[in-house]
């Protein structure tokens, strides 16, 4: 009996066999937990039929990966759902950065290749009626939750594909909190409020985290 990574029992081989067996349209109607169970059973059946040895944790992990890649947002799902992360920057399949609490850092997260990133982008842009390809190498769009996604393809980008997702913050900084924390005094706060009320153009200088007053 082969192990998961031995010969024909590779992870890619199993994923290919699973995708051949499932109908995305039918499986998609189930909730994520139920979908995971369905995919897990299919993976188990394939492993038994191909005499591939899979431990219970390996089986669950592989089913979860197929579930996320096929129906979720793959590797970045956990980042999207983390309220502390305000920006996700994908510069390459093995070069992912996040912004958390105003600090940008590279994280140990990888996509399989550029096509894996393309698949993620297609799933995000598809419901919006948008696409990105050689004839439309740049896309800037607003998501349903208010977040923004920017995608740039080669040759406009130096890499095959570059993706930036600026997440919508639910806990926006209020004028009152800025005044109470000493970031600005009441006079400046009143002045800015009047500017907004009178629809005066306001120029904000600084990094993206500077725009935190709504």
Residue, then its C-alpha position, 0 to 999 in steps of 0.5 A: x500500500x502506498x503512502x500519501x506522497x509515494x508514486x501515484x499516491x501523490x496529493x496532486x493525483x488524489x485532488x485530480x481524481x476527486x475533481x473528476x468525481x464531483x460536480x461543483x454545481x451539486x456540491x456547492x449547494x451544501x454548507x461548508x461542513x457538509x461539503x467537507x464530509x462529502x469530499x472526505x468520503x470521496x477522498x477516502x473511497x479513492x484512497x481505498x481503491x488506489x490502495x493509498x494509505x491515509x491517516x485520519x488527520x491526513x484525510x481530513x486535511x486533504x478534504x479541507x484543502x480541496x473544499x477551500x480551494x474549490x469553494x472557498x478562498x484557498x490559503x487566504x480564507x483564514x486571513x480574510x476572516x481575521x478582523x485584525x488583518x487590514x490588508x493582504x498583498x500577494x506578490x507571488x505564489x510564495x510571497x504573501x504579506x499582510x498588514x496587521x495593526x499598521x505593521x506590514x510583514x511577510x508570512x509563511x503562506x504559499x500558493x501552489x503556483x500562479x494558476x492557483x492565485x488566478x483561480x482565487x481571483x476568478x472566484x472573487x471577480x466572477x460574482x461581480x461580473x468582472x474578469x482579468x486576462x491578457x486583454x484586461x490586465x488590471x482590475x480594481x473592484x469593491x467587494x460586497x463587504x466594502x473591501x477593495x481588490x486590485x489585480x495586476x497581470x504581467x506584463x503590467x506587473x513584473x510578476x505573473x500576477x499581483x493581488x492586493x485586498x484592502x479589507x473593510x474595517x468594521x470598527x472605524x475610528x470615530x472623531x470622538x475617540x481621536x479627540x479623547x485619545x489626544x490625536x486631535x483637539x476639538x477645534x480641528x475635529x469641528x473644522x473637519x466635520x464642517x469640511x465633510x458636511x460642506x463636501x469640501x475636498x480633503x487630501x490625506x497624506x500618508x500610507x493607507x492606514x492613515x485613512x482611518x476616519x470615516 
